[in-house]
Amino acid sequence: MALMKYIKEFAIMTVGLAVFVFGWVAFLNPHEITGGGIAGLASVIHYAFDFIPISYAKFAIDAILLIFGFIVLGKGFGVKTIYCVVMSFVLFHFMPMIPGITEISAGIADNLINSAIGGAFSGIGISIIITQGGSTGGTDIIALTINKYKNISPGRIYLVCDSIIVISVLLLPEKTLADVVYGYIEIIAFSYTVDMVMTGSQQSVQTLIYSSMNDKIAQQLNTISIEANSDIRSIQWLTDGDKKVLMVVSRKNYSGKITKVAKSIDPDVFMMTAPVTAVYGLEAKKQ
């Protein structure tokens, strides 16, 4: 079981890496857009010295930072980070060889759109990697190293590193402030996408259920919650005079399951679902 778990994690990380690299290969690199992170720095090096492939530049920087990280931070990054660094090199090297992949964005003349789409794809890919406990190394190592010796938040360090990388594109001939703007659009799209993917499914929602069969619905939801250790946070009763209303607080991605259970018991059930800003108190009180 442990082996299958690791195989699944590495397979999912590989998918995430493919999505991440696709954003760069299909939308950013063909238009010489510089984004954040080590991939952005490697792109700047490639744009300045076109005989140096992005894959080799990124791998060299990642390898140096990995060695530095092991010396300064210890072995905390582990096998998954090494795997992600090596696999990203492979994908950055071979994905551009796929026929037509670098032409996908050829019809998009506005680089603001290319920056946003490329940033979104790379953000989705990184989010997938993070959910499996992986890391692409790079600026993560820089941020953690500085944070270890200085009381500076990693988020601020990421912002400074990305800003330096994006602004450095002005050192290249024929690059203008517009290219810096494209880079910041990529960073914003990337960050927003990561936040949405990582926190969107974690958001709690409140579902109010009005039914003459609420007792059976509550019993079934309780059974599912206990058996599956589900994402139902709380099942409570509210009273409206002599009427009882069932209130269920769950993760957003579980609300569809609650609706399905309620409708399977009472096809005429009336339900309302709304987002919940915060949940306090005991994890759950089961009826």
Phi, psi and omega in degrees: 000319180297320180297315180297324179297315179293320178299316179297316180298315181290326177295316179293320177298323179296319176299315178300317178297320179297319179294317178301309182293324179302318179302320179285313186291323186270330188237331185262303183299321179299337181250012179053046177268131180259120176255198181270180177077183181293328176298322177293318178296318178297325178294318178300317179298318180293320179295328180281321181231088189295350177279352176261110180296150179301321183300317181289319180297315181294316181297319180296315180294316179300318182296317178298316181292325177298313179299316178298319180296318179297322181290314187274319187257348183092197187264028185293336184284326170069191187294322184297321179293317178299317179300314182296321179295313181293315182292325177295325175299314181299314182291318178297331182280317189261334182300321178298343180280348178292125184304128174085350186291326179279355180259359183303319183264012183299328182276357180262103185282332184275115181289343173297321179290316178300320179297316182293316181292315179299318178296322180294315179298315181294326177294318177298315181298314180296322179299318178298318180297316182297321181298339180260011179079017181265172179204143177271008178071235174057235183293343173303316181294318179299314182297315182291326178294312179295319180296332180293325185253341180232144180278067179237131183294143178303323180301319179292323180293318176303314182298316180295314180299313181296321180296317179298317181296314182294316181292333182297344179295339179290346177286345182272146178299146175067009176265142184234182178298334178300323179292326176294319178299317178301319180297318180290327175298318178298316181297316180296314180297319179299309183297317181297318180295316178301315179298317182294315182291318184285327184251342184302311181285347180273347183296141179269147176230155178248128179244122176259127185242120177251112183202150174284352182243031183299328179300314180292321180297315180297319180297317180293318178295322177298316181298314179297317182297318181288315184292320187259002185049050192285185182267019172283122184274320186201143174235116186231158173256134171246148180245139176230086187070238178266006180261146178247131179245132180270125178245124181239126175253125184213173172290151184303320184287357180255355184295327178297322179295320179297316178299317181297317180296313182298316182288332178291333179269318180225099181300338182262015182298145175249128185226149173227134180236134180218150179293151178243127182290318182205155177235126181237164176095200181295152184302319181195145171241112185271138176281000000 
